[in-house]
Amino acid sequence: MAQETGSKEAAKILVVDDVDSNRFVLRDIIQEMGCQPVLTENGAQALKMVGRLQPQLIILDVAMPEMDGYEVCKLLKENPETRDIPIIFISAFDDPSDVVRGFDLGGEDYITKPFIPKVVKARLQLHLKLYDANRELIEMNRRLQSSVEAQLHQLELEKKNVLYALIRVARENACYDENHMERLCYNCRILAEAMQLSAEYGHLISDAYIDTIELAAPLCDLGNVAIPTELLQKRESLSPEDMEEIRAHVTIGARILQDIMDTGDYNDFLQMSLDIVQYHHENWNGSGYPSGKAGEEIPLSAQIVSVVSAYCAMTENRTYRDSYHIGETLTMMEADAGKKFNPGIFGILRKIYRQLH
């Protein structure tokens, strides 16, 4: 029904006219429609009331003292909270230029005086129906958007679960400690939070970045899923051929992630995961692999994971050695600062190592 706008309450129609007789005629027409008229005498009054009232329709006189209808319309259409309320101009002027000006300012209709009640009623009913239809469309779009976002979120979650399942297999193949992934996640987060507070890295690391690196860090050795288990668990010294095969895990892991991204699924998590997988074995002095990147050429996320994964690996048991004491670990890592690791990032890790797991 025209007098309803998605609820049982009568539609509110704001009438803005400085002439008493015009307001009362319009009031009677609106009441006959079963709607609720609200009468105001000038534009300033209308602007104060409209935010609180939130009418479904505004009938606005053009010729008013101090602030004419065109100016009121312009102000209402500039305000995001009121721009969608339909405005019908009323005026004794029927010059085409006046009508066009009203439409140019965002008015939906233009009714000339003297009023013909049946015409006014038909116009008001039409615009209330259009208002209802527009609100329903907005609500449908909101629900659709919400549904699409929920489905995309579920899709991303499922892909993350698959990737995490693969990395668990890779971890088991390499005989990492049971808590290796959890330590890597936690320690990367703690280091990134400390870097966020530093003058050098604060502008590069947001809260969202910290959340993302915590999720992406354990994927660094994703490619190990395709490396023979006997090679990953080998106790003897590795031959150059063995090393070459193990180093392939970065390109294998990157290919897995790139294939996912090539399907059109791009997000910060996948991009950061790809950077980490592909570059976490690059060295600060350019002696790493697979690309020989150096210094700031290496993505920051990969620099963080490089330092943290070394710390975690050295303080965990491996098939070929026992874990190192934390003091020994930091001493050995300090010798590699400026060679393997970004010395600035290592310096921050050293300051906060007691917070690490």
N, C-alpha and C positions, 0 to 999 in steps of 0.2 A: 504494500500500500504506500501511496506517496507520502503520507504523514509519518511513516515509520522509517527509521534509518538504521536497520540492523538491531533494533531493540524495541521494547514495548512503549517507550517514552515518545510523546509527540515531538515531531521535528520542531526545532526552534528556528524562527526566522526573525532576523534583526532588521528593523525598519529605521532608516536614517533620513529624516526630512525635517526641515525647520518650519514647515507649514502644518498647523494642527489638523486642518481638514483632510489633508493628504494622508497623514498618519492614521487617522481614524477610519478612513475608507479602506486603507490597506489592512488595518487591524481586523475589520469585519470580514474581509475576504479570507484572510488567513485563518480566522476562527471557524469560518464555514468549512474550511478544508480539514478541520480537525487538528490543526497545527497550533503551536504556541507563539504568538507574536510578542516581540520585545521592542518597545518604541524608544527612540532616542532623537534628540533635537538637532544635534550637530556632529561634525566629524570627530572632534576631540572626545566627546562622550563615547562615541562608537569605538574609538581606538582603545579606550580604557576598559570597555565592557567586553570586547570581542574575545580577548584571551581567556577571561574567566568564564564567559558564556559558551564559547565554542559552538556557535550556531551552524546549522546545516546550510543556511542560505542567507545572503545579505541583500536587502533592497536599498539602493543608495541614490539619493537625490544628487543631481549634478550641481545645480545652482544653490549654494549655501554660503552664508557669510563666513568670513575668516578663513575657513578651510573648505574648498569646494570638493565635490565628489571625486573628481579625477585625482586630486592629491591624496585623499583618503585611500582610494583604490591602490595607488602606487605604493603607499606605505604598507598596506595589507599584503600586497603581492611580493614585497621585498622581505617580509618576515616569514621564515620557514614554517613557523607554527600556524600561520593564517593564510598562506598563499594558496592552499587547495580549497578554501571555502568559495563557492561560486558567488559572483556578484552580478546583480541585475541593476543596471542604471535606470533611473526614471528621470524624465526631463520634459519640459515644455518645448525644448529645442528639437527640431526634427531635421536640421541641416545634416546632410550626409557626412560632412567633415566632423561634426560632433559625435555622430554614431561611430565612425571609424576610429576616432581618438579613444573612445571608450573601449573598443575591442583591442586596440593596440596596447592599452594599459593592462589588459588581462581580464576585462569584463566578459561575462558569458552571454549577456543579453542586454537589450536596450528597449525600454517601453516608454512611449511618449504619452504625455498628458493631453487632454483629460482621460482618465482611466475608463476602460471598458471592462467591468468586473469579470466577465466570462473569459476575456483574453488574458487578463492578469492571472486568473486562476489556472488557466491552461498552461501558461508559461511557467508559473511556479511549480505546478505538478510535474512538468517535464524536467525541470532542473533538479527537483528533489529526486526523481527517478534516476537521473544521470549521476547525481551525487552518490546515491545508494550503489549504483552499478560500479562506480569508480572505487568506492570504499571496499566493495566485495572483491574487485579485481586486485586491489592492493593487498588485501588479506590473503587471497589465493596465491599471489606471488610470494608473499611472506612465508606461507606454509610450504609452498613448493621449494623456495630457497632453503628453508630449514630442513626439509626432507633431503634435498640434494646434498647439503652440507653434512648431514648425518650419514648419508651413504658414502660420501667421499671420505669422511673421518673413519668409517668402518673399513673402507677399502685400504686406507693408509695403515690402519691398525693391523689388518690382516697381512699386509706386505711386511710390516715391521716384525710381526710374529714369525713369518717365514724366514726373514733374514736372521732373526735371533736364533731360530732353530738351526739354521745352517752354521752360524758361528759357534753354537754349542757343540755341533759335530766337529768343527775345526778345532775347538779347544780340546775336546777329548782325544782327537787324533794326535795332538801335540802334547798330550798329558800335562796340561796346565793344572795348577791348583784349582780345586772346586770353586773357590771364591774369586778366581782371577777376573772374571767379567765384572763382578760387583765392585771389586777394588778399583778396577780401571775406571768404571763409571764414576764412582764416588770421588776418587782422587782427581780426575779431570775437572769435575765440578768445583772442588775445593780450590784447585790451582786457578781456574778461570775466575772464580769469585775474588781471589786475592789480586789477580791481574786487573780486574775491574776497578779496584781501589787504587791502582797505581797511576801515576801521572803519564807514564809511557803508553799504557794500554787501555786506560779507562774509556777513551772515546771510541775504541774498537769493539768493546765487549758489552753487550746489553744483557738484560735479564733473559730475554728469549734466546740469545746466543748461548748462555750458560745452560739453559734447559736442553737445547739442541745438542750441544757437545756431550752432555751426559748420556744422551740416547745414542749418539752416533759413534762415540769412542770405541766400544767393544767390537765394532765391525771392522776394525783396522786389519785383522788377520782373516777376514772372510774367505780370501782365496785359498787358505790352507785346506779348505774342504776338498780341493782337487789335488792336493799334494799327497803322495803315498805315505801311509801311516808309518811304515818302517823307516822312512827317511826322516820324518819329523821326530821320531823317537830314537834315532840312531845315537849310540853312546860313543862311538869312535869319532875320530876327527873326520870332518866332511871334506870330500875331494872338491876340486874346482867344479866338476860336473854336478856334484850334489848341491853345491852352493847356488849354481845357476838355476837348478830346478826349483830350489826353495825360493829364490828371489822372484820366480815367476808368479808367486802368490799375489803380488801387488797388482799385476796386470790381469790376472784371472778375476780377482775380487772387483777390480774397476770395471771389467767387462760385464760382470753380473749386474752391477749397479747401473751402468750405462744402458744396458738392455732395458731395464725398468724405466729409466728416464726417457728412452727413445719411444716408448709407447705413449708419450704425452703426459706422463705423470711427473711433474716437476714440483719440488718443494724444498724448503731450506734444509730439512733433515736429509734428503737424498743427496743434495748438492754437497753438504758438509761431509756426509759419509763418503762420497766419491773422492773428495779432496784428501780425506784422512787415509782411506785405503790406498790411494795412488801415491801419496807423497810422504807417508810417515817414516819411510826409511831413507829419505833424503837427508843429507848432512849439512850443517850450517856452512861448512867450508867448501861444499860442492862435491865432496867425494862419495856421496851416497848413490842410491839407485831408486827408480829406474831411469831418471832423466838428468841426473847430475845438477839439479837445481841448487842454488846457494842463497843464503841470507833470506831477505824478505821475498825472494821469488817463491819460497815455500809457503803455501797457505798457512795462516796463523793456527788454524785448528790442527793441522798436521804437525806443526811445531810443538803444540801443547801435548798432543798424544805421544809424540816421539819421546819427550822428556818423561812423561808419566809412565808410559809402557816400559821404558828402561828401568825406572825406579821399581815398578811392580815386579818385573821379571827378575831383577837382581835380588829382591827380598823374598822370592818364592823358591821352593824346591823345584829342581828340574831332574830329568832322568839321568843327566850326566854330572850333576853337582848338587850340593846342598845350598840353601839360601845364604846370602851374605848378611852380615850384621848391618844395621842401618848406618852406623858410622862408616864402615868400609864402603858401603854403597855410595854415600855422598862424596867420599874422598875420590873414588874412582870416577864418578860422574863429573866432579869438578875438573878433573884432568881432561875430560872431553868437552867441557864448556868452551865454546868458540870453535870447536872442531865438529863434533857431532851435533851439539845442542846450541840453541840460541842462548848466549850467556845471560841475557837479561831475564829470560824465563826461568832458567835454572837458578838464578839468584833469588827469585821470588819463591821457588819451590824450596830452596834451602832454608829460607826464613820461616816457612810455614810447615816444615816437614812433620812437626809433632802433631799436626791436625790430620795427617794422612793415615790411611789404613794400610 
